[in-house]
Amino acid sequence: MQQLPIGATKMLSTVKPLLAETAAETKITARGVSVFYGEKQALFDVDVDIPKNSVMAFIGPSGCGKSTFLRCINRMNDTIPIARTEGTITIDGRDIDDPELDVVELRARVGMVFQKPNPFPKSIYENVAYGPRIHGLANSKSELDGIVENSLRRAGLMKEVHDRMNEPGTGLSGGQQQRLCIARAIATSPDVMLMDEPCSALDPIATARVEELIDELRESLTIIIVTHSMQQAARVSQRTAFFHLGKLVEESETTTMFRNPSDQRTQDYITGRFG
């Protein structure tokens, strides 16, 4: 195997092993997933199993299919008129394309955080209360208050905004806005969280806070994060999947991926030969 670039060994020292990996329960299963935008095929026959209560990172160059596959998991591609998806994705054994499955309920169960913080033009309180309210998750104002407070606390934001709940969410800093969006996502009690480059617009301190939050949330959530940062993948994930030209090249434990990838394309990407 070729030598990794300077700093890669230090990066690998931050990788957190997934405990009892061999006994990990599968949360999401994808088989033969392909995506077409009109005549153009963007994703080719993806097969992958994603363990429960873990973090999986999707890495690879821009335009390689990472975000396209991520959006398949909560059927966000359904909102694109020219998009067509083939194959099967199951969550806890249930096909997400089951006609009896309400897509609104699916998206409540599979939360999503985007690259750029996108708080609603509402108060901090209303940003978090919106989901539970429309899904009927609270029977009283006090119940709703409890959901909002718990979500903000889990997102590590409660101490910073406890006396600003009626102020606009858009008035927070970038890192706080992203944590507010995470609080908004977890307020509907999802068991899967999709994160599409959630730290790319944040400074290093805000990024560190979000990464700490990801590590805490995986105790109760299955998290999939798309990232261009291999250092971030090493820090937060237990498993990593490498995408290239619309194909899933390989997927393994994060330590294995960075130390001993099985495919030369993965090795070339990790060592900076292309990106």
C-alpha positions as a Markdown table, in Angstrom:
| # | Residue | x | y | z |
|---|---|---|---|---|
| 1 | Met | 0.0 | 0.0 | 0.0 |
| 2 | Gln | 1.2 | 3.5 | -0.8 |
| 3 | Gln | 2.1 | 5.8 | 2.0 |
| 4 | Leu | -0.6 | 8.1 | 3.3 |
| 5 | Pro | 0.1 | 11.9 | 3.2 |
| 6 | Ile | 1.7 | 13.7 | 6.1 |
| 7 | Gly | -1.0 | 14.2 | 8.8 |
| 8 | Ala | -3.1 | 11.2 | 7.8 |
| 9 | Thr | -1.8 | 9.1 | 10.6 |
| 10 | Lys | -2.7 | 11.8 | 13.1 |
| 11 | Met | -6.1 | 12.1 | 11.5 |
| 12 | Leu | -6.7 | 8.3 | 12.0 |
| 13 | Ser | -5.9 | 8.6 | 15.7 |
| 14 | Thr | -9.3 | 10.4 | 16.1 |
| 15 | Val | -11.3 | 7.6 | 14.6 |
| 16 | Lys | -13.8 | 6.2 | 17.1 |
| 17 | Pro | -14.3 | 2.4 | 16.7 |
| 18 | Leu | -17.9 | 1.2 | 16.7 |
| 19 | Leu | -18.3 | -1.0 | 19.7 |
| 20 | Ala | -19.5 | -4.6 | 19.2 |
| 21 | Glu | -19.5 | -3.9 | 15.4 |
| 22 | Thr | -20.0 | -7.5 | 14.5 |
| 23 | Ala | -23.3 | -7.5 | 16.4 |
| 24 | Ala | -24.5 | -4.2 | 15.1 |
| 25 | Glu | -28.1 | -4.2 | 14.1 |
| 26 | Thr | -28.9 | -3.0 | 10.6 |
| 27 | Lys | -31.1 | 0.1 | 10.5 |
| 28 | Ile | -31.2 | 0.9 | 6.7 |
| 29 | Thr | -30.7 | -1.5 | 3.8 |
| 30 | Ala | -30.3 | -0.4 | 0.2 |
| 31 | Arg | -30.3 | -2.8 | -2.7 |
| 32 | Gly | -29.8 | -1.9 | -6.4 |
| 33 | Val | -30.6 | 1.8 | -5.9 |
| 34 | Ser | -30.2 | 3.8 | -9.1 |
| 35 | Val | -31.3 | 7.3 | -9.7 |
| 36 | Phe | -32.0 | 9.0 | -13.1 |
| 37 | Tyr | -32.5 | 12.7 | -13.8 |
| 38 | Gly | -34.3 | 12.5 | -17.2 |
| 39 | Glu | -32.0 | 10.5 | -19.5 |
| 40 | Lys | -28.9 | 11.0 | -17.2 |
| 41 | Gln | -28.1 | 8.3 | -14.7 |
| 42 | Ala | -26.7 | 9.8 | -11.5 |
| 43 | Leu | -26.4 | 6.7 | -9.3 |
| 44 | Phe | -25.7 | 3.1 | -10.2 |
| 45 | Asp | -26.9 | 0.0 | -8.3 |
| 46 | Val | -26.0 | 1.0 | -4.8 |
| 47 | Asp | -26.0 | -1.8 | -2.2 |
| 48 | Val | -25.3 | -0.9 | 1.4 |
| 49 | Asp | -26.3 | -1.7 | 5.0 |
| 50 | Ile | -26.2 | 1.1 | 7.6 |
| 51 | Pro | -26.0 | 0.0 | 11.2 |
| 52 | Lys | -28.3 | 1.3 | 13.9 |
| 53 | Asn | -27.1 | 4.0 | 16.4 |
| 54 | Ser | -23.9 | 4.7 | 14.4 |
| 55 | Val | -22.5 | 7.4 | 12.1 |
| 56 | Met | -21.8 | 6.6 | 8.5 |
| 57 | Ala | -19.9 | 9.1 | 6.4 |
| 58 | Phe | -20.3 | 9.4 | 2.6 |
| 59 | Ile | -17.1 | 10.7 | 1.0 |
| 60 | Gly | -16.0 | 11.3 | -2.6 |
| 61 | Pro | -15.5 | 14.1 | -5.1 |
| 62 | Ser | -18.2 | 16.6 | -6.0 |
| 63 | Gly | -20.9 | 15.2 | -8.2 |
| 64 | Cys | -20.2 | 11.6 | -7.4 |
| 65 | Gly | -23.7 | 10.7 | -6.1 |
| 66 | Lys | -23.3 | 11.2 | -2.3 |
| 67 | Ser | -26.1 | 13.7 | -1.8 |
| 68 | Thr | -28.2 | 12.0 | -4.5 |
| 69 | Phe | -28.2 | 8.8 | -2.5 |
| 70 | Leu | -28.7 | 10.7 | 0.8 |
| 71 | Arg | -31.9 | 12.3 | -0.6 |
| 72 | Cys | -33.2 | 8.8 | -1.6 |
| 73 | Ile | -33.4 | 7.8 | 2.1 |
| 74 | Asn | -36.2 | 10.3 | 2.8 |
| 75 | Arg | -37.6 | 10.4 | -0.7 |
| 76 | Met | -36.5 | 14.0 | -1.3 |
| 77 | Asn | -35.8 | 13.1 | -4.9 |
| 78 | Asp | -39.6 | 12.7 | -5.3 |
| 79 | Thr | -39.8 | 16.5 | -5.3 |
| 80 | Ile | -37.7 | 16.7 | -8.5 |
| 81 | Pro | -40.1 | 16.2 | -11.5 |
| 82 | Ile | -37.5 | 14.6 | -13.8 |
| 83 | Ala | -36.0 | 12.3 | -11.1 |
| 84 | Arg | -36.7 | 8.6 | -11.1 |
| 85 | Thr | -35.4 | 6.0 | -8.6 |
| 86 | Glu | -35.1 | 2.3 | -9.0 |
| 87 | Gly | -34.2 | -0.3 | -6.4 |
| 88 | Thr | -35.2 | -0.8 | -2.8 |
| 89 | Ile | -34.5 | 1.0 | 0.5 |
| 90 | Thr | -35.8 | -0.3 | 3.8 |
| 91 | Ile | -35.8 | 1.2 | 7.3 |
| 92 | Asp | -36.2 | -1.4 | 10.0 |
| 93 | Gly | -37.3 | -3.8 | 7.3 |
| 94 | Arg | -40.0 | -1.6 | 5.8 |
| 95 | Asp | -39.8 | -0.4 | 2.2 |
| 96 | Ile | -39.9 | 3.4 | 2.1 |
| 97 | Asp | -41.8 | 3.2 | -1.2 |
| 98 | Asp | -44.6 | 1.2 | 0.4 |
| 99 | Pro | -47.8 | 2.9 | -0.9 |
| 100 | Glu | -49.3 | 2.7 | 2.6 |
| 101 | Leu | -46.3 | 4.6 | 4.0 |
| 102 | Asp | -47.1 | 8.4 | 4.4 |
| 103 | Val | -44.1 | 10.3 | 3.0 |
| 104 | Val | -44.8 | 13.1 | 5.5 |
| 105 | Glu | -44.4 | 10.6 | 8.3 |
| 106 | Leu | -41.3 | 9.2 | 6.7 |
| 107 | Arg | -39.7 | 12.7 | 6.6 |
| 108 | Ala | -40.6 | 13.2 | 10.3 |
| 109 | Arg | -38.9 | 10.0 | 11.1 |
| 110 | Val | -35.9 | 10.7 | 8.9 |
| 111 | Gly | -34.8 | 14.2 | 9.8 |
| 112 | Met | -32.5 | 16.2 | 7.5 |
| 113 | Val | -30.0 | 19.0 | 8.0 |
| 114 | Phe | -28.7 | 20.8 | 5.0 |
| 115 | Gln | -25.4 | 22.4 | 4.0 |
| 116 | Lys | -26.5 | 26.0 | 4.7 |
| 117 | Pro | -28.3 | 26.7 | 7.9 |
| 118 | Asn | -32.0 | 27.4 | 7.0 |
| 119 | Pro | -34.0 | 28.5 | 10.0 |
| 120 | Phe | -37.6 | 29.5 | 9.3 |
| 121 | Pro | -38.3 | 33.3 | 9.5 |
| 122 | Lys | -39.9 | 32.6 | 12.9 |
| 123 | Ser | -38.9 | 32.9 | 16.5 |
| 124 | Ile | -36.4 | 30.4 | 18.0 |
| 125 | Tyr | -39.3 | 28.7 | 19.8 |
| 126 | Glu | -41.5 | 28.5 | 16.7 |
| 127 | Asn | -38.7 | 27.0 | 14.7 |
| 128 | Val | -38.5 | 24.0 | 17.0 |
| 129 | Ala | -42.2 | 23.8 | 17.7 |
| 130 | Tyr | -43.3 | 23.8 | 14.1 |
| 131 | Gly | -42.7 | 20.0 | 13.4 |
| 132 | Pro | -44.3 | 18.7 | 16.6 |
| 133 | Arg | -47.3 | 21.0 | 16.1 |
| 134 | Ile | -48.0 | 19.9 | 12.5 |
| 135 | His | -47.5 | 16.3 | 13.3 |
| 136 | Gly | -49.7 | 16.5 | 16.4 |
| 137 | Leu | -47.0 | 15.3 | 18.8 |
| 138 | Ala | -48.1 | 17.6 | 21.7 |
| 139 | Asn | -51.5 | 17.6 | 23.4 |
| 140 | Ser | -51.0 | 20.8 | 25.3 |
| 141 | Lys | -48.9 | 24.0 | 25.4 |
| 142 | Ser | -46.9 | 22.6 | 28.3 |
| 143 | Glu | -46.2 | 19.4 | 26.4 |
| 144 | Leu | -45.0 | 21.5 | 23.4 |
| 145 | Asp | -42.8 | 23.6 | 25.7 |
| 146 | Gly | -41.2 | 20.4 | 27.0 |
| 147 | Ile | -40.5 | 19.1 | 23.5 |
| 148 | Val | -39.0 | 22.5 | 22.5 |
| 149 | Glu | -36.8 | 22.7 | 25.6 |
| 150 | Asn | -35.6 | 19.1 | 25.3 |
| 151 | Ser | -34.8 | 19.5 | 21.6 |
| 152 | Leu | -32.8 | 22.7 | 22.2 |
| 153 | Arg | -31.0 | 21.0 | 25.2 |
| 154 | Arg | -30.1 | 17.9 | 23.1 |
| 155 | Ala | -28.8 | 20.3 | 20.4 |
| 156 | Gly | -26.6 | 22.0 | 22.9 |
| 157 | Leu | -28.3 | 25.3 | 22.4 |
| 158 | Met | -30.6 | 25.8 | 25.4 |
| 159 | Lys | -28.2 | 27.6 | 27.6 |
| 160 | Glu | -27.5 | 30.1 | 24.8 |
| 161 | Val | -31.1 | 30.9 | 23.9 |
| 162 | His | -33.1 | 30.3 | 27.0 |
| 163 | Asp | -33.9 | 34.0 | 27.4 |
| 164 | Arg | -34.2 | 34.7 | 23.7 |
| 165 | Met | -36.9 | 32.2 | 22.7 |
| 166 | Asn | -39.1 | 34.8 | 21.1 |
| 167 | Glu | -36.3 | 36.4 | 19.1 |
| 168 | Pro | -35.9 | 35.4 | 15.4 |
| 169 | Gly | -33.9 | 32.3 | 14.7 |
| 170 | Thr | -32.2 | 34.2 | 11.8 |
| 171 | Gly | -30.6 | 36.4 | 14.4 |
| 172 | Leu | -28.4 | 33.7 | 15.7 |
| 173 | Ser | -24.8 | 33.1 | 14.6 |
| 174 | Gly | -24.1 | 30.6 | 11.8 |
| 175 | Gly | -23.2 | 27.8 | 14.2 |
| 176 | Gln | -26.1 | 28.5 | 16.4 |
| 177 | Gln | -28.5 | 28.5 | 13.4 |
| 178 | Gln | -27.2 | 25.1 | 12.4 |
| 179 | Arg | -27.7 | 23.7 | 15.9 |
| 180 | Leu | -31.2 | 25.3 | 15.8 |
| 181 | Cys | -31.9 | 23.4 | 12.6 |
| 182 | Ile | -30.7 | 20.2 | 14.3 |
| 183 | Ala | -33.0 | 20.9 | 17.2 |
| 184 | Arg | -35.8 | 21.5 | 14.8 |
| 185 | Ala | -35.1 | 18.1 | 13.1 |
| 186 | Ile | -34.9 | 16.1 | 16.3 |
| 187 | Ala | -38.1 | 17.7 | 17.7 |
| 188 | Thr | -40.2 | 15.2 | 15.8 |
| 189 | Ser | -38.4 | 12.3 | 17.4 |
| 190 | Pro | -36.7 | 10.9 | 14.3 |
| 191 | Asp | -34.6 | 7.7 | 14.5 |
| 192 | Val | -32.5 | 8.6 | 11.4 |
| 193 | Met | -30.7 | 11.9 | 10.7 |
| 194 | Leu | -29.3 | 12.8 | 7.3 |
| 195 | Met | -26.7 | 15.6 | 7.2 |
| 196 | Asp | -25.6 | 17.0 | 3.9 |
| 197 | Glu | -22.3 | 18.9 | 4.5 |
| 198 | Pro | -23.6 | 20.4 | 7.8 |
| 199 | Cys | -20.4 | 22.1 | 8.7 |
| 200 | Ser | -19.1 | 23.5 | 5.4 |
| 201 | Ala | -20.4 | 27.0 | 6.1 |
| 202 | Leu | -19.2 | 27.0 | 9.7 |
| 203 | Asp | -16.0 | 28.2 | 11.4 |
| 204 | Pro | -13.7 | 25.6 | 13.2 |
| 205 | Ile | -15.2 | 26.3 | 16.6 |
| 206 | Ala | -18.8 | 25.9 | 15.4 |
| 207 | Thr | -17.8 | 22.8 | 13.5 |
| 208 | Ala | -16.3 | 21.3 | 16.6 |
| 209 | Arg | -19.6 | 21.9 | 18.5 |
| 210 | Val | -21.7 | 20.3 | 15.8 |
| 211 | Glu | -19.3 | 17.3 | 15.6 |
| 212 | Glu | -19.6 | 16.8 | 19.4 |
| 213 | Leu | -23.3 | 17.0 | 19.0 |
| 214 | Ile | -23.2 | 14.3 | 16.3 |
| 215 | Asp | -21.3 | 12.0 | 18.6 |
| 216 | Glu | -23.8 | 12.5 | 21.4 |
| 217 | Leu | -26.8 | 12.0 | 19.1 |
| 218 | Arg | -25.7 | 8.7 | 17.8 |
| 219 | Glu | -26.5 | 7.1 | 21.1 |
| 220 | Ser | -30.2 | 7.4 | 20.0 |
| 221 | Leu | -30.0 | 8.1 | 16.3 |
| 222 | Thr | -28.6 | 6.5 | 13.1 |
| 223 | Ile | -26.7 | 9.4 | 11.4 |
| 224 | Ile | -25.5 | 9.6 | 7.8 |
| 225 | Ile | -23.3 | 12.5 | 7.0 |
| 226 | Val | -22.1 | 13.7 | 3.6 |
| 227 | Thr | -18.7 | 15.4 | 3.9 |
| 228 | His | -15.8 | 16.5 | 1.7 |
| 229 | Ser | -13.6 | 16.5 | 4.7 |
| 230 | Met | -11.8 | 13.2 | 5.3 |
| 231 | Gln | -10.6 | 14.5 | 8.6 |
| 232 | Gln | -14.3 | 15.1 | 9.6 |
| 233 | Ala | -15.2 | 11.6 | 8.4 |
| 234 | Ala | -12.4 | 10.2 | 10.6 |
| 235 | Arg | -13.5 | 12.2 | 13.6 |
| 236 | Val | -17.2 | 11.5 | 13.6 |
| 237 | Ser | -18.0 | 8.2 | 11.8 |
| 238 | Gln | -17.7 | 4.5 | 12.6 |
| 239 | Arg | -18.2 | 3.5 | 9.0 |
| 240 | Thr | -17.3 | 5.2 | 5.7 |
| 241 | Ala | -18.6 | 4.8 | 2.1 |
| 242 | Phe | -16.6 | 6.1 | -0.9 |
| 243 | Phe | -18.6 | 7.2 | -3.9 |
| 244 | His | -17.1 | 7.8 | -7.4 |
| 245 | Leu | -18.8 | 8.6 | -10.7 |
| 246 | Gly | -22.2 | 7.6 | -9.3 |
| 247 | Lys | -21.1 | 4.3 | -7.9 |
| 248 | Leu | -20.4 | 3.1 | -4.4 |
| 249 | Val | -16.8 | 1.9 | -4.7 |
| 250 | Glu | -16.4 | 0.5 | -1.2 |
| 251 | Glu | -17.8 | 0.7 | 2.3 |
| 252 | Ser | -16.1 | -0.4 | 5.5 |
| 253 | Glu | -15.1 | 0.5 | 9.0 |
| 254 | Thr | -13.7 | 4.0 | 8.9 |
| 255 | Thr | -10.3 | 2.8 | 10.3 |
| 256 | Thr | -10.1 | 0.2 | 7.6 |
| 257 | Met | -11.1 | 2.7 | 4.9 |
| 258 | Phe | -8.3 | 5.1 | 5.7 |
| 259 | Arg | -5.6 | 2.6 | 6.6 |
| 260 | Asn | -6.1 | -0.1 | 4.1 |
| 261 | Pro | -8.7 | 0.6 | 1.4 |
| 262 | Ser | -9.5 | -2.3 | -0.9 |
| 263 | Asp | -9.9 | -0.2 | -4.1 |
| 264 | Gln | -7.1 | 1.8 | -5.8 |
| 265 | Arg | -9.6 | 4.6 | -6.5 |
| 266 | Thr | -10.3 | 5.0 | -2.8 |
| 267 | Gln | -6.5 | 5.0 | -2.1 |
| 268 | Asp | -6.0 | 7.7 | -4.8 |
| 269 | Tyr | -8.8 | 9.9 | -3.4 |
| 270 | Ile | -7.6 | 9.6 | 0.2 |
| 271 | Thr | -4.0 | 10.4 | -0.8 |
| 272 | Gly | -5.1 | 13.4 | -2.7 |
| 273 | Arg | -4.4 | 12.2 | -6.2 |
| 274 | Phe | -7.8 | 13.4 | -7.3 |
| 275 | Gly | -10.7 | 15.1 | -5.6 |
